[in-house]
Amino acid sequence: MKPAGNLTGMLLFAGAVMLFTGLDTTAKWLMGSGLAIMQVAFVRYAGHLVITLLAVLPRQGLGALRSVDPKKQLLRSLALLSSTALNFVGLSYLPLTTVTAIMFASPVLVTLLAVPLLQEKVSPLQFVAIMLGFFGVLVVVAPWGNDLHWAILFSLGACICNSFYYIFSRMLARESTATQQIWASGIATICLAPVAFMQWQEPASWLVVVMMCAIGLFGAASHSLTTLAHRIADASVLAPVIYLQLLFATALGYLVFGQIPGPSTVFGAIIIVSGGVLLWLSGRRKRLAAVRASAIAISSEQSHMKTKEEKR
């Protein structure tokens, strides 16, 4: 991959990360403006679904709806829906930075779940990263404190569901991005519709209506930018960019809600990020080892062929 492609990919992914943070910020603001939690989740996915269908169906037709594995696609979609619903409950009660820090433990949990579910092996470096990640979450949650909020449990549940979402995404690596987006947003919209309409609250102003439309756009645009970034840049180059989300969450948490993260949140987030960086380094080391092994094998094969030709 050319350096220019990597740089463009990093900028696109940074934009996607900013939009993901904007989505969470908008959700928290809408719930603070009087909308029900499931109502906000519904408009987030309904908007995402409409935008995706308008973009995909004219080019791919109804074939975009077909999945290579409907069962896993359903489980993936339900995992994402559960993660979003639980995450929004956490967001409605907890600071934006706290919820974001807890969700950053997902890659660590994915590494652990990949052992029984994907038959992957955990290296010593990855094991250290897992322990760091869990310790970081423990510091953020601070169960020994008197101000432990019950909504923390929902954020932890969101993190677990998000990890299963990533596991199913890896199982469905052959599936097209368009199909995955349609299934995820479509199933979420269908499941959330009855609850959302039972809890429906009228928007208090036109600004609320505008933000209800924007949240779906944020969701669709962030997924599209993520896909585009991974097409033109190496995944190993893009991985560290995700940690910009903590900076964005801290900035928006302060600017929009006047929230400043406490010492335990900052310290715990640093530990969680350290675990994530170790996972990235471990993965990069494995990829480099695989490339070297492949190069040695090719060189050995070429040398063997050359020797055979000389004997002739």
C-alpha positions as CSV (number, residue, x, y, z in Angstrom):
1,M,0.0,0.0,0.0
2,K,1.3,3.4,-1.0
3,P,2.0,6.0,1.8
4,A,-0.4,8.4,0.1
5,G,-3.2,5.8,0.3
6,N,-2.4,5.2,4.0
7,L,-2.5,8.9,4.7
8,T,-5.8,9.3,2.9
9,G,-7.2,6.3,4.7
10,M,-6.2,7.6,8.1
11,L,-7.9,10.9,7.4
12,L,-11.1,9.1,6.3
13,F,-11.0,6.9,9.3
14,A,-10.4,9.9,11.6
15,G,-13.6,11.4,10.0
16,A,-15.5,8.2,10.7
17,V,-14.3,8.2,14.3
18,M,-15.4,11.8,14.7
19,L,-18.9,10.8,13.3
20,F,-19.1,7.9,15.7
21,T,-18.5,10.3,18.5
22,G,-21.0,12.7,17.1
23,L,-23.6,9.9,17.0
24,D,-23.1,9.2,20.7
25,T,-23.1,12.9,21.5
26,T,-26.3,13.4,19.5
27,A,-28.0,10.4,21.2
28,K,-27.2,11.7,24.6
29,W,-28.4,15.2,23.7
30,L,-31.7,13.9,22.3
31,M,-32.4,11.9,25.4
32,G,-31.6,14.9,27.5
33,S,-34.1,16.8,25.3
34,G,-37.0,14.6,26.4
35,L,-37.0,11.8,23.8
36,A,-37.3,8.2,25.0
37,I,-34.2,6.0,24.8
38,M,-35.7,3.4,22.4
39,Q,-37.1,6.2,20.3
40,V,-33.6,7.6,19.8
41,A,-32.3,4.2,19.0
42,F,-35.1,3.7,16.5
43,V,-34.5,6.9,14.6
44,R,-30.8,6.2,14.6
45,Y,-31.3,2.9,12.7
46,A,-34.3,4.0,10.6
47,G,-32.4,6.9,9.2
48,H,-29.4,4.6,8.6
49,L,-31.6,2.1,6.8
50,V,-33.2,4.6,4.5
51,I,-29.9,6.2,3.5
52,T,-28.3,2.8,2.9
53,L,-31.2,1.5,0.8
54,L,-31.2,4.7,-1.3
55,A,-27.5,4.3,-1.9
56,V,-27.4,0.6,-2.5
57,L,-30.6,-0.6,-4.3
58,P,-30.3,1.5,-7.4
59,R,-26.8,0.0,-8.1
60,Q,-27.2,-3.6,-6.7
61,G,-30.9,-4.2,-6.7
62,L,-32.6,-6.7,-4.3
63,G,-29.6,-8.9,-4.6
64,A,-28.0,-6.8,-1.9
65,L,-30.5,-8.2,0.6
66,R,-29.2,-11.8,0.2
67,S,-26.8,-13.0,2.8
68,V,-24.3,-15.9,2.5
69,D,-25.2,-16.9,6.1
70,P,-28.6,-15.5,7.3
71,K,-28.3,-17.1,10.7
72,K,-25.0,-15.5,11.6
73,Q,-26.2,-12.3,10.0
74,L,-29.2,-12.2,12.3
75,L,-27.1,-12.9,15.3
76,R,-24.6,-10.1,14.3
77,S,-27.5,-7.7,13.8
78,L,-29.0,-8.5,17.2
79,A,-25.7,-8.2,18.9
80,L,-25.3,-4.7,17.4
81,L,-28.9,-3.7,18.3
82,S,-28.3,-4.9,21.9
83,S,-25.0,-3.0,22.1
84,T,-26.6,0.2,20.9
85,A,-29.7,-0.1,23.2
86,L,-27.5,-0.8,26.3
87,N,-25.0,1.9,25.2
88,F,-27.8,4.5,24.9
89,V,-29.1,3.7,28.4
90,G,-25.5,4.2,29.8
91,L,-25.2,7.4,27.8
92,S,-28.4,8.8,29.2
93,Y,-27.0,8.6,32.8
94,L,-23.2,8.6,32.5
95,P,-20.6,11.0,31.2
96,L,-19.7,10.6,27.5
97,T,-16.0,9.9,28.2
98,T,-16.8,7.2,30.7
99,V,-19.0,5.3,28.3
100,T,-16.5,5.7,25.5
101,A,-13.7,4.4,27.7
102,I,-15.6,1.3,28.7
103,M,-16.5,0.5,25.1
104,F,-12.8,0.6,24.2
105,A,-12.4,-2.6,26.1
106,S,-14.2,-4.4,23.2
107,P,-11.1,-5.3,21.2
108,V,-9.6,-6.8,24.3
109,L,-12.7,-8.9,25.0
110,V,-12.8,-9.9,21.3
111,T,-9.3,-11.3,21.6
112,L,-10.4,-13.4,24.5
113,L,-13.7,-14.6,22.8
114,A,-11.8,-15.5,19.7
115,V,-10.1,-18.4,21.5
116,P,-13.2,-20.6,21.9
117,L,-15.3,-19.1,19.1
118,L,-12.7,-18.7,16.3
119,Q,-10.1,-21.2,17.5
120,E,-7.5,-18.5,17.7
121,K,-4.5,-18.7,20.0
122,V,-3.5,-16.0,22.5
123,S,0.2,-15.1,22.7
124,P,1.8,-14.0,26.0
125,L,1.7,-10.3,24.7
126,Q,-2.0,-10.6,24.0
127,F,-2.6,-12.1,27.4
128,V,-0.9,-9.1,29.0
129,A,-3.1,-6.8,26.9
130,I,-6.2,-8.6,28.0
131,M,-5.3,-8.2,31.7
132,L,-4.5,-4.5,31.1
133,G,-7.8,-4.0,29.4
134,F,-9.8,-5.6,32.2
135,F,-7.8,-3.7,34.9
136,G,-8.4,-0.5,33.0
137,V,-12.2,-1.1,33.0
138,L,-12.0,-1.9,36.7
139,V,-10.4,1.5,37.3
140,V,-13.0,3.3,35.2
141,V,-15.9,1.6,36.9
142,A,-14.3,2.0,40.3
143,P,-16.6,-0.5,42.1
144,W,-14.9,0.4,45.4
145,G,-16.3,4.0,45.3
146,N,-19.4,5.3,46.9
147,D,-20.6,7.0,43.7
148,L,-20.9,3.8,41.6
149,H,-23.8,4.3,39.2
150,W,-26.1,1.4,38.3
151,A,-26.0,2.5,34.6
152,I,-22.3,1.3,34.5
153,L,-23.8,-2.3,34.2
154,F,-25.6,-1.3,31.0
155,S,-22.3,0.1,29.5
156,L,-20.5,-3.1,30.4
157,G,-23.3,-5.1,28.8
158,A,-23.0,-2.9,25.7
159,C,-19.2,-3.6,25.6
160,I,-19.9,-7.4,25.8
161,C,-22.5,-7.3,23.0
162,N,-20.3,-5.1,20.9
163,S,-17.5,-7.8,21.2
164,F,-19.9,-10.5,19.9
165,Y,-20.8,-8.1,17.1
166,Y,-17.1,-8.0,16.1
167,I,-16.8,-11.8,16.4
168,F,-19.8,-12.3,14.0
169,S,-18.4,-9.7,11.7
170,R,-15.2,-11.7,11.4
171,M,-17.2,-14.8,10.7
172,L,-19.0,-13.0,7.9
173,A,-15.8,-11.6,6.3
174,R,-17.0,-12.8,2.9
175,E,-20.3,-10.8,3.2
176,S,-20.6,-7.5,1.3
177,T,-20.6,-4.3,3.4
178,A,-23.9,-3.2,1.8
179,T,-25.6,-6.4,2.8
180,Q,-24.3,-6.2,6.4
181,Q,-25.5,-2.6,6.7
182,I,-28.9,-3.3,5.4
183,W,-29.4,-6.4,7.6
184,A,-28.1,-4.6,10.8
185,S,-30.1,-1.4,10.3
186,G,-33.2,-3.2,9.0
187,I,-33.4,-5.7,11.8
188,A,-32.8,-3.0,14.4
189,T,-35.5,-0.8,12.9
190,I,-38.1,-3.7,12.9
191,C,-37.3,-4.8,16.4
192,L,-37.3,-1.2,17.9
193,A,-40.4,0.1,16.1
194,P,-43.0,-1.3,18.5
195,V,-41.2,-0.1,21.6
196,A,-40.3,3.2,20.1
197,F,-43.9,4.1,19.1
198,M,-45.2,3.1,22.5
199,Q,-42.7,5.4,24.2
200,W,-42.9,8.1,21.5
201,Q,-42.3,11.7,22.7
202,E,-43.1,14.7,20.5
203,P,-39.9,16.7,19.7
204,A,-39.8,19.9,21.7
205,S,-38.3,22.0,18.8
206,W,-37.2,22.0,15.2
207,L,-33.6,21.6,16.4
208,V,-34.6,18.3,18.0
209,V,-36.2,17.2,14.7
210,V,-33.0,18.1,12.8
211,M,-30.8,16.2,15.2
212,M,-33.2,13.2,14.9
213,C,-32.5,13.2,11.2
214,A,-28.8,13.8,11.7
215,I,-28.2,10.8,14.0
216,G,-29.1,8.3,11.2
217,L,-26.8,10.2,8.8
218,F,-24.0,10.0,11.3
219,G,-24.4,6.3,11.5
220,A,-24.5,5.6,7.8
221,A,-21.7,8.0,7.0
222,S,-19.4,6.7,9.7
223,H,-19.8,3.1,8.5
224,S,-19.2,4.2,4.8
225,L,-16.1,6.1,5.7
226,T,-14.8,3.2,7.7
227,T,-15.3,0.8,4.8
228,L,-13.7,3.2,2.3
229,A,-10.7,3.8,4.6
230,H,-10.0,0.1,4.9
231,R,-10.2,-0.3,1.1
232,I,-7.3,2.2,0.5
233,A,-5.2,1.8,3.6
234,D,-3.7,-1.0,5.6
235,A,-5.7,-2.1,8.6
236,S,-2.6,-2.1,10.8
237,V,-2.1,1.6,9.9
238,L,-5.7,2.5,10.7
239,A,-6.0,0.7,14.0
240,P,-4.4,3.3,16.2
241,V,-6.6,6.1,14.8
242,I,-9.6,4.7,16.7
243,Y,-8.1,6.1,19.9
244,L,-8.8,9.6,18.7
245,Q,-12.4,8.8,19.8
246,L,-11.4,9.3,23.4
247,L,-10.1,12.8,22.6
248,F,-13.2,13.6,20.6
249,A,-15.5,12.3,23.4
250,T,-13.6,14.4,26.0
251,A,-13.9,17.5,23.9
252,L,-17.6,17.1,23.0
253,G,-18.4,16.0,26.6
254,Y,-17.1,19.3,27.8
255,L,-18.4,21.5,25.0
256,V,-21.9,20.1,24.9
257,F,-22.5,18.9,28.4
258,G,-19.9,20.7,30.5
259,Q,-18.5,17.3,31.7
260,I,-14.9,16.9,32.7
261,P,-13.6,13.3,33.1
262,G,-12.5,12.4,36.6
263,P,-9.0,11.0,37.5
264,S,-10.2,7.4,37.5
265,T,-11.8,7.7,34.1
266,V,-8.6,9.3,32.6
267,F,-6.2,6.8,34.3
268,G,-8.5,3.8,33.4
269,A,-8.7,5.0,29.8
270,I,-4.9,5.2,29.5
271,I,-4.6,1.6,30.8
272,I,-7.3,0.4,28.3
273,V,-5.6,2.2,25.4
274,S,-2.3,0.6,26.5
275,G,-3.9,-2.8,26.3
276,G,-5.3,-2.0,22.8
277,V,-1.9,-0.8,21.6
278,L,-0.3,-4.0,22.8
279,L,-2.9,-6.0,20.9
280,W,-2.1,-3.9,17.8
281,L,1.6,-4.5,18.2
282,S,1.0,-8.2,18.7
283,G,-1.1,-8.5,15.6
284,R,1.5,-6.5,13.6
285,R,4.3,-8.8,14.8
286,K,2.3,-11.9,13.7
287,R,1.6,-10.3,10.2
288,L,5.3,-9.5,9.8
289,A,6.3,-13.0,10.8
290,A,3.9,-14.4,8.3
291,V,5.3,-12.2,5.6
292,R,8.8,-13.2,6.4
293,A,7.9,-16.9,6.4
294,S,6.2,-16.5,3.1
295,A,9.2,-14.7,1.6
296,I,11.5,-17.4,2.9
297,A,9.3,-20.1,1.4
298,I,9.2,-18.4,-2.0
299,S,13.0,-17.8,-1.9
300,S,13.6,-21.5,-1.0
301,E,11.3,-22.6,-3.8
302,Q,13.0,-20.4,-6.3
303,S,16.4,-21.7,-5.1
304,H,15.2,-25.3,-5.4
305,M,13.9,-24.7,-8.9
306,K,17.2,-23.0,-9.9
307,T,19.2,-26.0,-8.6
308,K,17.1,-28.4,-10.6
309,E,17.5,-26.4,-13.8
310,E,21.3,-26.3,-13.3
311,K,21.4,-30.1,-12.8
312,R,19.7,-30.5,-16.1
